């Protein structure tokens, strides 16, 4: 009989380093390469916002015209093998390294072309990391380890950005 899968701490295991971003990211690349950044948001020509884990913050001094934001959105979507135009004004794609892009063109996006870029962590958190962050206490950790060892199903839910992906051990 095969041994059951058991969660073990990974410590520093896992890929490290920066993302290998395509030149299509343009001026977003400098923000996307910041290891603290998890999300980038472009709200038309209104501005660029970055989330470093404490909520979205505006990037001072960043400007782009509606045309430039639209062209950037089209380039990013094309990296995922899809197209973004007036016939398909709302597109989701997954790029290399798990980067996800969602783009919506005006007039569907009433404030102008909107783009969100979700950048995965380079190294996933293990149970020790999650415990250190206060995401799981000792009794729940024991329960989770026993549940996984018993090969039971677990449903993890929550809103976007609340840490669901961190639980995909």
C-alpha positions in Angstrom: 0.0 0.0 0.0 1.3 3.4 -0.9 2.1 5.9 1.8 -0.3 8.8 2.1 0.7 12.3 1.2 1.7 14.2 4.2 2.4 17.9 4.4 6.0 18.6 5.4 7.6 22.0 5.8 9.4 23.2 2.7 11.6 25.8 4.4 13.3 27.8 1.7 12.5 25.2 -1.1 11.0 26.5 -4.3 11.9 28.8 -7.1 13.6 32.1 -6.3 14.5 35.1 -8.4 12.6 37.7 -10.4 10.0 37.1 -13.0 11.1 36.9 -16.6 8.8 39.6 -18.0 8.1 40.2 -21.7 9.0 43.7 -23.0 5.2 44.1 -23.6 4.9 45.0 -19.9 6.5 48.3 -20.8 6.5 50.7 -17.9 4.6 48.2 -15.7 7.7 45.9 -15.6 9.5 48.0 -12.9 6.5 47.5 -10.6 5.8 43.9 -11.6 9.4 42.9 -10.8 9.1 44.3 -7.2 8.9 41.1 -5.1 6.4 42.7 -2.7 3.9 43.6 -5.5 1.0 41.1 -5.9 -1.3 43.2 -8.0 -1.2 46.0 -10.5 -4.3 48.0 -11.4 -4.7 50.5 -14.3 -7.9 52.5 -14.2 -8.0 54.1 -17.6 -5.8 57.2 -17.8 -6.7 57.8 -14.1 -3.6 56.1 -12.8 -1.7 53.0 -11.8 -2.2 51.4 -8.4 0.0 48.7 -6.9 -0.8 46.3 -4.0 2.2 45.2 -1.9 0.0 43.2 0.5 -1.5 46.1 2.4 -4.1 47.3 -0.2 -3.9 49.2 -3.4 -1.9 52.4 -3.4 -1.6 54.9 -6.2 1.8 55.3 -8.0 2.7 59.0 -7.8 3.8 60.5 -11.1 2.6 57.7 -13.3 0.6 58.9 -16.3 -0.6 57.4 -19.6 -3.2 58.4 -22.1 -6.3 56.3 -22.7 -4.7 55.2 -26.0 -1.5 54.1 -24.3 -3.4 52.1 -21.6 -5.5 50.4 -24.4 -2.4 49.5 -26.4 -0.7 48.1 -23.2 -3.8 46.0 -22.5 -3.9 44.7 -26.1 -0.2 43.8 -25.8 -0.6 42.0 -22.5 -3.6 40.0 -23.6 -1.8 39.0 -26.8 1.0 37.5 -24.7 -1.6 35.0 -23.5 -2.7 34.1 -27.1 -5.9 36.0 -27.0 -7.1 39.3 -28.6 -8.7 42.3 -27.1 -10.8 44.6 -29.3 -14.2 46.2 -29.6 -15.7 42.8 -30.5 -14.0 41.1 -27.5 -13.8 44.0 -25.0 -13.4 41.9 -21.8 -10.6 39.2 -21.7 -8.8 37.1 -19.0 -5.5 35.4 -19.8 -2.8 33.5 -17.9 0.7 34.4 -18.9 4.1 32.8 -18.3 5.0 32.2 -14.6 1.3 32.2 -13.6 0.8 36.0 -14.1 -2.9 36.6 -14.7 -4.2 39.6 -16.7 -7.8 40.8 -16.9 -8.5 43.7 -19.3 -11.7 45.6 -20.1 -12.0 48.2 -22.8 -14.2 51.3 -22.8 -17.1 51.8 -23.0 -17.6 48.5 -21.1 -15.2 50.0 -18.5 -16.8 53.3 -18.0 -13.7 55.1 -16.8 -11.6 54.0 -19.7 -9.6 50.8 -20.4 -9.1 48.9 -17.1 -6.3 46.3 -16.5 -5.5 44.2 -13.5 -2.4 42.1 -13.3 -2.1 39.4 -10.6 1.5 38.4 -9.9 2.0 35.1 -8.1 4.5 34.8 -5.3 7.8 33.4 -6.3 7.8 30.9 -3.4 4.5 29.6 -2.0 4.1 29.7 1.7 4.4 26.5 3.6 2.5 25.6 6.9 5.4 27.1 9.0 5.1 30.4 7.0 1.3 30.4 7.5 1.6 29.7 11.2 4.2 32.5 11.5 1.8 34.9 9.9 -1.1 33.9 12.2 -3.1 32.4 9.3 -3.3 29.0 11.1 -3.1 28.1 14.8 -1.7 24.8 16.2 -5.0 23.0 16.6 -6.2 23.8 13.1 -2.8 22.9 11.7 -3.0 19.4 13.4 -6.6 19.1 12.0 -5.4 20.0 8.5 -2.5 17.6 8.6 -4.7 14.8 9.8 -7.4 15.6 7.2 -4.8 15.6 4.3 -3.2 12.4 5.6 -6.7 10.8 5.6 -7.1 12.1 2.0 -10.3 13.9 2.9 -11.6 16.8 0.8 -11.3 20.3 2.0 -13.1 23.3 0.4 -11.3 26.7 0.7 -13.3 29.8 -0.2 -12.9 33.5 0.0 -12.9 36.7 -1.9 -10.1 37.7 -4.4 -6.9 38.6 -2.6 -7.8 37.0 0.7 -5.3 34.2 0.6 -7.1 31.3 -1.0 -4.2 30.5 -3.3 -1.8 30.4 -0.3 -3.8 27.3 0.9 -3.2 25.4 -2.4 -0.5 23.3 -0.7 
